[in-house]
Amino acid sequence: MHFRPSPTGSLRPFTAGLATCVVVVAACVPEPEGAAAEVRSMVEQSGAEVGLVYRSLDGSDSLLVNPDLRMHAASTMKVPVMLRLYMDETAGVLDLDDPVEIRTTFRSIVDGSSFELTPSSDSDSTLYGRVGEGVSRRELIDRMITWSSNLATNLLIEDVEAARVTAMLRGLGADSMEVLRGVEDIPAFEAGLSNTTTARDLAAVMEAILDPRLAGTRARDEMLGILERQHFRENIPAGLPEGTRVANKTGWITGINHDAALVFPEGAPPYVLVILLRNHPADDQGEAFAAALSRVVYHHHMEGHGQR
């Protein structure tokens, strides 16, 4: 499958670490009035803080709702970590098949104090039984995305360095997203040092996954494949017709429930949709609400391309 950028997009060179490449930064396009009104009404009635970006990747339309509202990134920050690792492999900085030793103790970025990850605070417990073993970066990336493994994430962030991930984000045009640390660093959290994002920046990261100039065609296809194997599909994918191809990454903590997706509908161009939620009052923290927003966007997108 070939992906073409928006015809109104601009090319922006950047240097991130040792890799130099070019990425498309999509320009503003008119919002779809009908869908915009419906989505904004749903947002106003939701009782939550919402950041939303929808953009058709053929450049034909877009919808922005509080796109620059900054929130805790939760596990959505694992996507740029993956991209940084694949870019590093392409640049010859590392080999994704090399092993990383599994351990559960890490150091806070605030004071160097140690903290430990446990299976009870992780959505993926499989790596905890492999302490002391060497596991390839490629397998850790898969666990980090498909099962949102916190342990895999901390090992990989320490390996690739959080500051280098943020430097890459700046090169992508994601000027507000911050990756400062791994997961469960309580001293950092209490000091106000958390990973943050906006819907606009997270959409830029998701679009960047599709650009083969960043890490090559094979890396692009591998990253898409990992995102498509995502286990958590209660938000954006739940609002799509069964069988729709979608590559997504969720992120949730208390009061936070996000999802970012690349959607590949049959008979229409792909699109990116990011929905960030904070303090949704429902017991599911807004899963059904996100699915409903996804459904509205999907139907608008299909109708805009002659599909019903």
C-alpha positions in Angstrom: 0.0 0.0 0.0 1.3 3.5 -0.9 0.5 6.5 1.3 0.5 10.0 -0.2 0.8 13.1 2.0 -1.7 16.0 1.8 -1.2 18.0 -1.4 -1.2 21.1 0.8 1.4 19.7 3.2 4.9 21.1 3.6 8.2 19.3 3.8 10.2 20.0 6.9 13.8 18.7 7.4 14.9 17.7 10.8 17.8 16.1 12.7 17.0 13.7 15.5 20.0 12.1 17.2 22.1 10.5 14.5 19.3 10.2 11.9 18.5 13.0 9.4 15.3 12.8 7.5 12.2 14.6 6.2 8.6 14.5 7.5 5.3 15.9 6.2 3.6 18.4 8.4 -0.1 18.5 7.3 -1.5 22.0 6.7 -4.8 23.2 8.0 -7.8 22.2 5.9 -11.5 23.1 6.3 -13.4 21.4 9.0 -16.5 19.3 8.0 -19.3 21.4 9.3 -21.9 18.7 10.0 -19.5 16.4 11.8 -17.9 19.3 13.6 -21.2 20.4 15.0 -22.2 16.9 16.1 -18.8 16.2 17.7 -18.7 19.5 19.5 -22.2 18.9 20.9 -21.1 15.5 22.1 -18.0 17.0 23.7 -20.0 19.7 25.5 -22.4 17.2 26.9 -19.8 14.7 28.0 -18.7 16.3 31.2 -15.1 15.6 30.3 -12.1 17.5 29.0 -11.6 16.4 25.4 -8.8 16.9 22.9 -9.6 15.6 19.4 -7.9 15.6 16.0 -9.2 13.9 12.9 -7.4 14.3 9.6 -8.0 12.6 6.3 -4.6 11.6 5.0 -5.5 12.7 1.4 -5.7 16.2 2.8 -9.4 16.6 2.0 -10.7 17.5 5.5 -10.0 17.7 9.2 -11.6 18.3 12.5 -10.0 19.9 15.6 -11.4 20.1 19.1 -9.1 21.6 21.7 -6.1 20.2 19.7 -3.5 21.9 21.9 -5.0 20.9 25.3 -2.1 19.4 27.2 -2.7 16.2 29.2 -0.8 13.4 30.9 0.2 11.2 28.0 -0.1 7.9 29.9 0.9 5.0 27.6 0.4 6.9 24.4 4.1 8.0 24.9 5.1 4.5 24.0 4.5 5.2 20.3 7.3 7.7 19.9 9.6 5.5 22.0 8.9 2.7 19.4 9.6 5.2 16.5 12.8 6.4 18.0 14.1 2.8 18.4 13.3 1.9 14.7 14.9 5.1 13.5 18.0 4.3 15.6 18.2 0.8 14.0 18.0 2.3 10.5 20.7 4.8 11.4 22.9 1.9 12.7 22.8 3.1 16.3 21.5 -0.2 17.6 20.2 -3.6 16.6 16.6 -4.4 17.6 17.5 -8.1 17.8 20.1 -7.5 20.5 19.0 -8.6 24.0 18.2 -6.4 26.9 18.5 -8.0 30.4 15.2 -8.1 32.2 15.1 -6.4 35.6 12.4 -4.7 37.6 14.3 -2.0 39.5 14.8 1.5 38.1 16.0 4.9 39.3 13.9 8.1 39.6 14.9 11.0 37.4 14.4 13.3 40.4 16.8 12.0 43.0 18.2 8.7 41.8 16.2 6.7 44.4 15.2 3.2 43.3 11.7 2.0 42.6 10.4 -1.3 41.5 7.8 -2.4 39.0 5.4 -5.2 40.0 3.0 -7.3 38.0 0.1 -5.9 40.0 0.6 -2.5 38.5 1.3 -3.6 34.9 -1.2 -4.7 32.2 1.4 -7.3 31.1 2.9 -9.7 33.6 4.8 -12.0 31.2 8.2 -10.4 31.5 8.3 -10.6 35.3 8.9 -14.3 35.2 12.0 -13.7 33.0 14.1 -11.6 35.3 17.8 -12.1 34.5 17.1 -13.2 30.9 18.0 -11.4 27.8 15.0 -10.4 25.6 15.4 -8.7 22.3 14.4 -5.1 21.9 12.1 -6.2 19.1 10.1 -8.4 21.5 10.1 -5.7 24.1 8.7 -3.2 21.6 5.9 -5.6 20.8 5.0 -6.1 24.4 5.2 -2.4 25.1 2.6 -1.6 22.4 0.4 -4.7 22.1 0.0 -5.2 25.8 1.2 -1.8 27.0 3.9 -3.5 29.1 5.3 -0.9 31.6 8.3 -3.1 32.3 9.2 -3.3 28.6 8.7 0.5 28.4 11.0 1.3 31.3 13.8 -0.9 29.9 13.5 0.6 26.4 13.3 4.2 27.6 16.4 3.7 29.7 18.0 2.1 26.7 17.1 4.8 24.1 17.1 7.8 26.5 13.9 9.9 27.1 15.6 13.1 26.0 16.4 11.6 22.6 12.8 10.7 22.2 11.7 14.2 22.9 14.4 15.6 20.5 12.9 13.3 17.8 9.4 14.7 18.6 10.6 18.3 18.0 11.9 17.2 14.6 8.5 15.7 13.8 6.8 19.1 14.5 5.4 17.8 17.8 6.4 20.8 19.7 4.5 20.2 22.9 4.7 16.4 23.5 7.2 15.5 26.3 8.8 12.2 27.1 10.6 12.7 30.4 10.7 9.3 32.1 9.5 5.8 32.4 6.4 4.5 34.3 5.8 4.5 38.0 8.5 7.0 38.9 6.5 8.4 41.9 9.1 11.0 43.0 9.0 12.5 39.5 5.2 12.4 39.4 5.0 14.2 42.8 7.5 16.8 41.5 5.2 17.4 38.5 7.5 15.7 36.0 5.2 13.6 33.8 5.0 12.7 30.2 2.5 15.0 28.4 0.9 15.3 25.0 -1.7 17.2 23.0 -4.0 15.6 20.4 -2.3 17.6 17.7 1.2 16.3 18.6 0.0 12.7 19.0 -1.6 12.9 15.6 1.7 14.1 14.1 3.4 11.1 15.6 0.9 8.6 14.3 1.2 10.1 10.8 4.9 9.9 11.0 4.7 6.2 11.4 3.5 6.0 7.8 6.5 8.0 6.4 9.1 5.5 5.1 11.7 8.2 4.9 12.0 8.2 8.7 13.1 4.6 9.2 12.5 2.8 5.9 9.7 0.8 4.4 10.3 -2.4 6.4 10.4 -0.5 9.7 7.1 1.3 8.7 5.4 -1.9 7.9 6.7 -3.5 11.2 5.5 -0.6 13.3 2.1 -0.7 11.6 1.9 -4.4 12.2 2.6 -4.0 15.9 0.0 -1.3 16.3 -2.5 -3.4 14.4 -2.0 -6.3 16.9 -3.0 -3.9 19.7 -4.9 -5.9 22.4 -6.9 -2.9 23.8 -9.6 -1.9 21.3 -12.4 -0.5 23.5 -12.1 3.1 22.3 -11.6 4.1 18.7 -11.7 0.6 17.1 -15.0 -0.2 18.9 -16.7 2.6 16.9 -15.6 1.1 13.6 -17.4 -1.5 11.5 -16.1 -5.0 12.2 -13.1 -5.9 10.0 -11.9 -2.3 9.5 -8.2 -2.2 9.5 -6.9 0.0 12.4 -3.6 0.5 14.1 -4.0 2.1 17.5 -2.4 2.8 20.9 -4.3 3.5 24.1 -3.2 5.2 27.3 -5.0 5.2 30.6 -4.4 6.1 34.2 -6.8 7.4 36.9 -8.8 10.2 35.3 -7.1 9.7 31.8 -8.3 7.6 28.9 -6.7 8.2 25.5 -6.6 6.5 22.1 -4.7 7.3 18.9 -5.3 5.5 15.7 -4.6 5.2 12.0 -7.7 3.9 10.3 -7.7 2.3 6.8 -11.3 2.1 5.7 -12.1 0.1 2.6 -12.9 2.3 -0.4 -11.6 5.5 1.2 -8.3 7.1 2.1 -6.8 6.4 5.5 -7.2 8.9 8.3 -5.7 9.6 11.7 -7.9 10.1 14.8 -6.7 11.0 18.2 -9.1 11.3 21.2 -7.7 12.4 24.5 -10.0 12.3 27.6 -9.6 13.6 31.1 -12.0 13.2 33.9 -14.8 11.5 32.0 -17.6 10.8 34.6 -18.6 7.4 33.3 -17.4 4.2 35.1 -15.5 3.2 32.0 -13.7 6.6 32.0 -15.1 7.4 28.5 -14.5 4.2 26.5 -18.1 4.2 25.1 -17.9 7.9 24.5 -14.7 7.6 22.5 -16.2 4.7 20.5 -19.2 7.0 19.8 -17.0 9.8 18.6 -15.1 7.4 16.4 -18.3 6.2 14.9 -19.4 9.7 13.9 -16.0 10.5 12.4 -15.9 7.2 10.4 -19.3 7.8 8.9 -18.5 11.4 8.0 -15.2 10.3 6.4 -16.9 7.6 4.3 -19.7 9.9 3.2 -17.1 12.5 2.2 -15.5 10.0 -0.1 -18.7 8.7 -1.7 -19.2 5.7 0.6 -22.2 5.0 2.7 
